[in-house]
Amino acid sequence: MRVDVVLADPAGAQREALDLPAGATVADALAASRFASRAPAAIGVFGEVATPDRPLRDGDRVDLLSPLPADPKEARRQRAAAEEAAPERSRPPR
């Protein structure tokens, strides 16, 4: 069966196509890929969280996700605080 393994990180995405035997799992795909040495923050199949023992089907895409560089909610709070602290003339129009 044909499976794609995609590593997504801040530098971009890298893809590797694999031919695996029927019954292969997410762990098998990771071990067979060139990304085996990576420790992803999360693993998914087509964007859904997946465990290493999840069986794969022909055409599946295994996503290896890197940790976020910052908590999105905290980054938004910091931007909002910076906008509030800025003088009126430098704020963008709303």
Buried (B, 14 or more C-beta within 10 A) or exposed (E): BEBBBBBBBEEEEBEBEBEBEEEBBBBBBBEBBEBEEEEBEEBBBEEEEBEEEBEBEEEBBBBBBBEEEEEEEEEEEEEEEEEEEEEEEEEEEE
